Amino acid sequence: MKKLSARRRHPLAAVVVLLLALAATGGLYAVFAPADKAQADTTAQSLAIEEGKKLYAVGCASCHGTGGQGSTDGPPLVGVGAAAVDFQVGTGRMPLQQQSAQAPKKKVIYSQAEIDQLAAFVASLGAGPEIPTKQQYDPAGADAAKGGELFRTNCAQCHNFTGQGGALTHGKYAPSLEGVSPKHLYEAMQTGPQNMPSFPDTTMTEQNKKDIIAYVDAVNGDKTVSPGGLNLGGLGPVSEGLFAWIFGLGALIAVAVWVAARTAKAKKS
């Protein structure tokens, strides 16, 4: 008993016990951990990256470089993340049809599975924003009124206060947001495509983005009801003011001319 007690008081006894506990914990984890699932996920991701690399070599490398380093015809893709690929390719903006001031939205030529593979490959080049989940961009339960305030503060200068779009400089433009899916709206805010600034979670929270999506969905929803009356396409005060100036003032001038003509005719008679 004295020998056992002396061993317990040995300075290395605590270290030995800790090592034994760690070994036991590691052994139990190795036995019960879902290794097959983890390995399957890793294998699937590797296959997606490999297939995405093939698609990239055919449709993207000529402009963005074989390793995503960029060229005179396309910006570098290292660090843009999977969300940027899902937005650009998922809206048909990429592959680019021709060099121009801005890539227009057009028919999508890749399937969603192929887009996911391309996104996996580009994401492997450098860390960046991931493709959002439905929980992140679903506007259900969001505050559309708050979203309207955020939209008018951060977005209306380019997209118009109802998201109808507008002209920028040198042939560029802010596209209309009508018909854009909530996922692509979220990805655009997250990645800042083309002329648009990015709004990461550190600048605009996930809830703020959902509120904005709810507002855009509300103003571009039922077009048969307009609480403000005839909105002339929702293009804003410039178009509506021009309409009032031309037709309103034109009508007043016509009435004035008619009154003057009637007065002159009455005097002659």
Stockholm file with secondary structure:
# STOCKHOLM 1.0

chainA/1-269         MKKLSARRRHPLAAVVVLLLALAATGGLYAVFAPADKAQADTTAQSLAIEEGKKLYAVGCASCHGTGGQGSTDGPPLVGVGAAAVDFQVGTGRMPLQQQSAQAPKKKVIYSQAEIDQLAAFVASLGAGPEIPTKQQYDPAGADAAKGGELFRTNCAQCHNFTGQGGALTHGKYAPSLEGVSPKHLYEAMQTGPQNMPSFPDTTMTEQNKKDIIAYVDAVNGDKTVSPGGLNLGGLGPVSEGLFAWIFGLGALIAVAVWVAARTAKAKKS
#=GR chainA/1-269 SS CHHHHHHHTSTTHHHHHHHHHHHHHHHHHHHHSCHHHHHHHHHHHHHHHHHHHHHHHHHTHHHHCTTSCCBTTBCCCTTCHHHHHHHHHHTTCCSCSSCCSSCCCCCCCSCHHHHHHHHHHHHHHSCCCCCCCHHHHCCTTCCHHHHHHHHHHHTHHHHCTTSCCEECSTTCEECCCTTCCHHHHHHHHHHCCTTSCCCCTTTSCHHHHHHHHHHHHHHTSCTTCCTTSCCGGGCCHHHHHHHIIIIIHHHHHHHHHHHHHHHHHHHHC
#=GC SS_cons         CHHHHHHHTSTTHHHHHHHHHHHHHHHHHHHHSCHHHHHHHHHHHHHHHHHHHHHHHHHTHHHHCTTSCCBTTBCCCTTCHHHHHHHHHHTTCCSCSSCCSSCCCCCCCSCHHHHHHHHHHHHHHSCCCCCCCHHHHCCTTCCHHHHHHHHHHHTHHHHCTTSCCEECSTTCEECCCTTCCHHHHHHHHHHCCTTSCCCCTTTSCHHHHHHHHHHHHHHTSCTTCCTTSCCGGGCCHHHHHHHIIIIIHHHHHHHHHHHHHHHHHHHHC
//
